[in-house]
């Protein structure tokens, strides 16, 4: 029997979102290591401290956006909106891959901003817009 679109997309979205979350948790756990690996040995302690603070802020903001998304997923807000599910699945898949590369290949510390913008902000924005469409515009019967 063939699976429906929802039977494929919903678990895939959850798996990709969790995988991306795990990579961001890894980045948050080893902020100092990520910064030291990415920066030249001549970088001053003050600059390293600034970059660590910046990366902590970015991972913290990522966690807030993950919370918003998981609230939408578990609340059923966007669960049956295939375009939101597809977009979120793709962006979190790339978020997982790029965050793994960011950590493993010691990319420039500030490159996390690109990963954050495209792979954390955009899916959270899609979730927020879906919530607006469901609760205010009543595009889907909820509750």
C-alpha positions as CSV (number, residue, x, y, z in Angstrom):
1,X,0.0,0.0,0.0
2,X,1.2,3.4,-0.9
3,X,1.7,5.9,1.9
4,X,-0.1,9.3,1.9
5,X,1.8,12.5,1.6
6,X,1.2,13.2,5.4
7,X,2.4,9.7,6.3
8,X,5.8,10.6,4.7
9,X,6.1,14.3,5.4
10,X,5.2,14.5,9.0
11,X,7.7,11.9,10.3
12,X,10.4,13.3,7.9
13,X,9.8,16.8,9.2
14,X,10.0,15.6,12.8
15,X,13.2,13.6,12.1
16,X,14.9,16.5,10.2
17,X,13.9,19.0,12.8
18,X,15.3,16.9,15.7
19,X,18.5,16.1,13.7
20,X,19.0,19.9,13.2
21,X,18.3,20.5,16.9
22,X,20.9,17.9,17.9
23,X,23.5,19.6,15.8
24,X,22.7,23.0,17.2
25,X,22.9,21.5,20.7
26,X,26.3,20.1,19.8
27,X,27.4,23.6,18.6
28,X,26.1,25.1,21.9
29,X,27.8,22.5,24.0
30,X,31.2,23.1,22.4
31,X,31.1,26.9,21.7
32,X,34.7,27.4,22.9
33,X,36.0,24.5,20.8
34,X,34.1,25.6,17.7
35,X,35.5,29.1,18.0
36,X,39.1,28.0,18.6
37,X,39.0,25.5,15.7
38,X,37.7,28.1,13.3
39,X,39.9,31.0,14.3
40,X,43.6,31.4,13.5
41,X,46.0,30.8,16.4
42,X,46.9,34.5,16.4
43,X,43.4,35.5,17.4
44,X,43.4,37.4,20.7
45,X,41.6,36.1,23.8
46,X,39.3,39.1,23.7
47,X,38.2,38.4,20.1
48,X,37.7,34.7,21.0
49,X,35.5,35.7,23.9
50,X,33.5,38.0,21.7
51,X,33.0,35.3,19.1
52,X,32.0,32.8,21.9
53,X,29.4,35.2,23.2
54,X,28.1,35.8,19.7
55,X,27.8,32.0,19.0
56,X,26.1,31.5,22.3
57,X,23.5,34.1,21.4
58,X,22.9,32.6,18.0
59,X,22.4,29.1,19.4
60,X,20.2,30.5,22.1
61,X,18.0,32.2,19.5
62,X,17.9,28.9,17.5
63,X,16.6,27.1,20.6
64,X,13.8,29.7,20.9
65,X,12.9,29.2,17.2
66,X,12.9,25.4,17.7
67,X,10.5,25.8,20.6
68,X,8.1,27.8,18.4
69,X,8.3,25.1,15.7
70,X,7.8,22.2,18.1
71,X,4.8,24.0,19.6
72,X,3.3,24.3,16.1
73,X,4.1,20.7,15.3
74,X,2.8,19.2,18.5
75,X,-0.1,21.6,18.6
76,X,-1.2,20.5,15.2
77,X,-1.1,24.0,13.7
78,X,0.9,23.3,10.6
79,X,0.9,19.5,10.7
80,X,-1.5,19.1,7.8
81,X,-0.2,22.0,5.6
82,X,2.0,20.1,3.1
83,X,3.8,23.2,1.8
84,X,4.9,24.2,5.3
85,X,5.9,20.6,6.1
86,X,7.9,20.3,2.9
87,X,9.7,23.7,3.4
88,X,10.4,22.9,7.0
89,X,11.7,19.4,6.2
90,X,14.1,20.7,3.5
91,X,15.4,23.6,5.5
92,X,16.0,21.5,8.6
93,X,17.7,18.8,6.5
94,X,20.1,21.5,5.2
95,X,20.4,23.0,8.6
96,X,21.5,19.6,9.9
97,X,24.0,19.1,7.1
98,X,25.4,22.6,7.2
99,X,25.7,22.7,11.0
100,X,27.6,19.4,10.9
101,X,29.9,20.8,8.2
102,X,30.2,24.0,10.2
103,X,31.5,22.1,13.2
104,X,33.4,19.4,11.4
105,X,35.2,21.5,8.8
106,X,35.8,24.4,11.2
107,X,34.0,27.0,9.0
108,X,34.3,30.7,9.9
109,X,32.4,31.4,13.1
110,X,30.2,34.0,11.5
111,X,29.1,31.6,8.8
112,X,26.7,30.2,11.5
113,X,24.6,33.4,10.8
114,X,23.8,32.1,7.3
115,X,22.8,28.7,8.6
116,X,20.7,30.4,11.3
117,X,19.0,32.7,8.9
118,X,18.0,30.2,6.3
119,X,17.6,27.0,8.3
120,X,16.2,28.3,11.6
121,X,14.5,31.7,10.9
122,X,12.7,30.7,7.7
123,X,11.1,27.5,9.1
124,X,10.0,29.4,12.2
125,X,8.6,32.2,10.1
126,X,6.7,29.6,8.0
127,X,5.3,28.2,11.3
128,X,4.3,31.6,12.5
129,X,2.6,32.4,9.2
130,X,0.8,29.1,9.3
131,X,-0.4,29.8,12.8
132,X,-1.7,33.2,11.6
133,X,-3.4,31.6,8.6
134,X,-5.0,28.9,10.8
135,X,-6.1,31.1,13.7
136,X,-6.9,34.4,12.1
137,X,-7.7,33.6,8.5
138,X,-9.3,30.3,9.4
139,X,-7.9,28.5,6.3
140,X,-8.0,25.2,8.1
141,X,-10.5,24.1,10.8
142,X,-8.5,23.7,14.0
143,X,-9.7,22.6,17.4
